[in-house]
Amino acid sequence: MNRARRVALGALLGGGVVAGCGTRRIAAERPAELQPIKARLNLRVLWQGRVAAAAREVFTPAFEDGQVYAIGGDGAVSAHAVSDGRLLWRQPSGIKRASAGIGAGDGRVAAGGLDGEIAVLTREGKPAWQASISSEVLAAPVIDAGLVIARTTDGRIFGLEADSGRRRWVYQRPASPSLALRSHAALTVVRGAVFAGFPNGRLVGLDARTGAVGIDVAVALPRGATELERVVEVASAPAFEGSQVCAVAFQGRVACFDAKRGSLDWGRDISSSVGLDMDARAVYVVDDVGAVHALDRAGGASLWRQAALRLRSVGAPRRIGSVLVVGDYQGQVHLIDIEDGSFAGRIATDGTAIVTAALPVPGGFIVQTRGGGVYAIGLAA
């Protein structure tokens, strides 16, 4: 992948603007103004932490065993007690230019860098090991089953032994298209499988122990006359529920597959670069103009659509309890009722964008803003 072209396209399409003939019209519109809502859930900030602000990178927090971890642009990692926000430690990760969020698991914390570094700390903040992989780390590493699993901008996924950093396996896609989004497409690791989407519109499932390919399926195929119109990319983390895995492609569709066989269950034409979530009933997706959709998990039929956040650069959705949580470009956190799509609550943070999914924790959830704010938010009826 030509990194310059990836960055250029990311800038062109920033803020969720859709490529193609409607771009000028959409770009001329102003983001929707927020209207008053009748909240049914009481939201409050339980505690707040701070890390260095992000530039173009996207940083996600992590939670394990009572501790919340966050990293900022300076590579320093902070650990807070989830119960009261008490700062437990703040330590340099050993990465000069952090490029992605934090992964936590098995009593370890992992971070990735722009120069292809992976650094692992203990839960007490002590350096454990550091390794170099092929290129910029694209999203937060995942720690699972004795491995640190990370993906890079050159289309590779690495499985490193969590106690030493020794490389156990590497998966590599063929050359990526010459034009692609600058995404932070995270990995989804569940039940011994690693699911990842790629710039050619494909979804791959790997054996987490060996890196062997289990499924390799097309979420969407390129279409259109120009190179820009033919960009199709799974630019966000897949979602998994039961025996089904779902993904969404920019300028493509939402598609759900049998996770073992790779057979297509259904597809629905919705474009998204920020992602989806799912539960036993529905698939929830934020499209490229900020509309939030709930689709029937069995067949993809529309259950509801919430369009009041149009062009507010709505971030990735997360289902928590009876609501779907999304953030926007002004740092507003919106709660949407999963039954009918109505707003159930709203709370402001620091005024800077929230682009990643909320992180569920006991008593509420965590969001991290581009300005470096780490907010624990509680919700109650």
C-alpha positions, 0 to 999 in steps of 0.5 A, a space after each residue: 500500500 502506498 501510504 501517501 495515497 492512503 492518507 490522501 484519501 482519508 483526508 478527502 473522505 474525512 467526516 463521513 463524506 461519501 465519495 462519488 457524484 453526491 459528494 459536493 451536495 453533501 459537503 455543502 450541508 451543515 451538520 445537523 443541530 442537536 434538538 432537545 430530547 426527553 431522556 429516560 436514562 440519567 447520565 453522569 461523568 463518574 470520573 475523568 482522566 487525561 492522556 496526550 491528544 491524538 493527531 490523525 491517530 485513533 486511540 481506544 482504551 481497554 479494560 481488564 480486572 478492575 483497571 482501565 488503560 489508555 494511551 495518548 499520542 506521546 506513547 505514555 500509558 495510564 492505568 485508572 481504577 475503574 471504581 473511582 478513577 484513581 490514577 494507579 500509574 502512568 508510564 512510557 510505553 517505550 513507543 515514541 509515536 503511538 499509532 493505535 489504542 491499547 489492548 489488555 488481557 492475561 495481565 498484560 497491556 499492549 500498544 503499537 507504534 507508527 514505526 511498527 513497534 509492539 510494546 507490552 507492559 505488565 498490569 503494574 506498568 513495568 516493561 515486559 518486552 518490545 518487538 518490531 513488526 513490518 509497518 505501522 500498527 493499524 489498530 489496538 493489539 488484541 491479547 488473547 490465549 497467550 498471544 498478542 495479535 496485531 495488524 499493520 498497514 501493509 496488510 499483515 496480521 502478526 501472532 506474537 507470544 504474549 510472554 516473550 514477543 516471539 513471532 508465532 505466525 504471520 498472515 499476509 494479504 496480496 497487494 492492497 488496492 492503490 487507493 484506500 481509506 486511512 482506517 483504524 480497522 480493529 481485529 475481532 478475536 473470539 472463540 479462537 478465531 481472528 476476524 479482520 476486514 481489508 481494503 479489497 472488501 474482503 473479510 478473513 477469519 483465521 485460526 488464532 493459534 496458527 494463523 491458518 485461514 478459515 474463511 475468506 469472503 467478499 463483503 462487497 465488490 468494487 463498482 463504478 467507473 473511476 478509481 475513487 468510486 471503486 474504493 471498497 474497504 472493510 474499514 472497521 472491526 467485524 462483529 460476532 454473535 452466536 455463529 454469525 459474523 458481520 462486517 460492513 464496507 465503505 461504498 459497499 454493504 453490510 453482510 453477515 456470514 456463517 462464521 464456520 462455513 463462510 456462507 452468506 446469510 444476507 447482505 444489505 446495501 449500506 456504506 460505512 467506514 466507522 462500523 457496526 455492532 450486533 446482538 441476538 436480535 439486530 445488527 446496528 450500523 452507522 452509515 456514511 452520513 451519520 444515520 444509525 440503522 437497526 437491521 434484523 439479524 435473521 435477514 437484514 430487514 430494517 427495524 428502525 433508522 435514526 437520522 437526527 445525527 446527520 453529518 455529525 461524524 458519528 463514531 462506531 456504535 456499541 450496544 450496552 444494555 438496552 441502548 446503543 451508544 455513539 459519539 460525535 464530532 463535538 464530543 457528545 455521547 448519544 444513547 439510542 433505544 435499541 427497541 425503537 431508535 429513539 434517544 434515551 439520553 445524551 451527555 457532553 464531554 470535552 468538545 472534541 470528537 469521539 470516533 471509537 466505540 464505547 467500552 463497557 465497564 461495570 456501572 457504565 462505559 468509557 469513551 476516549 476523545 481526540 482531545 485526550 479525555 478519558 471519561 467514565 460515564 454511568 447510566 441509570 434509569 
